Amino acid sequence: MYFLELNADQWRWAKPLVSTRGGGAHPLARSEHSARKIGTNEIGIFGGWTDRPTNEFWVFNYVDLEWSE
């Protein structure tokens, strides 16, 4: 997960420090997934390809910087 930030009139990609509360669970890196804003502060990630096809649904809260499955 990367954020695109405007900093000093320049756009740059930044990797946030994601919280490790609750065991630090997070999805594996993947390609060919779907992502959509699903709540006020949440993005849903579904499916994709890791080393095999996946059928997982993860939610990222970008205010708290936490993942949940």
N, C-alpha and C positions, 0 to 999 in steps of 0.2 A: 504494500500500500504506500503510495506516494501522494503528496499534496502539491499542487501548483500554487506558489505564493508570489505575490507582487512585493518586491523588496527594493527600495530605493529606485523606483521607476524601471525595474527589471524583473521579468518573470523567471522563476527558478523552481526546479523540482526539489522537494524536501521529504525525507523519510522521517515520520514522527516516531517518538518513543512511545510504544504501545504498552499500556499497563499490564503487569503480570499478576494482578489480583485474581483470585479465583483459580489459581493453578496455571495461569498464563496460557490457556488453550487458545489456539489460533489455527486457521486453515493452512494447509500446505500451499506452497506456490503452485499456480496452475495457469493454464491457457484455455482459450475457447469457452470461457464462462460467461454468465449473464450477471450484470450488476444494475441495480436500480435503487433510487432513493425511495424508502418505504415509510419513513416517519420523519418527524421534525428534525431529528439529529441522527438518523440511521440510514445506512446503505445495506441492502441485501445482496449477497453473492450466492448464486446457485450454479451447481454443476461444474463442468469443466473437465480438464484433462490434467492429471498429475503424471503418474507412471501408468495410469489406467483411467478409464472414464469414471467420473464420480457423480453421485446423486445426493450431494450434501447441500444444506442451506445454512449459511452463516450470516450473522448480522454484525456490522461494525458501527459502534456509536462514536462518531467523530468529535464529540465534545468530551466524553470521558476517555476516549482512545482505548476502548475495550471491545473485544470480540466475544460473541456468544453463539453457540450452535443451535 
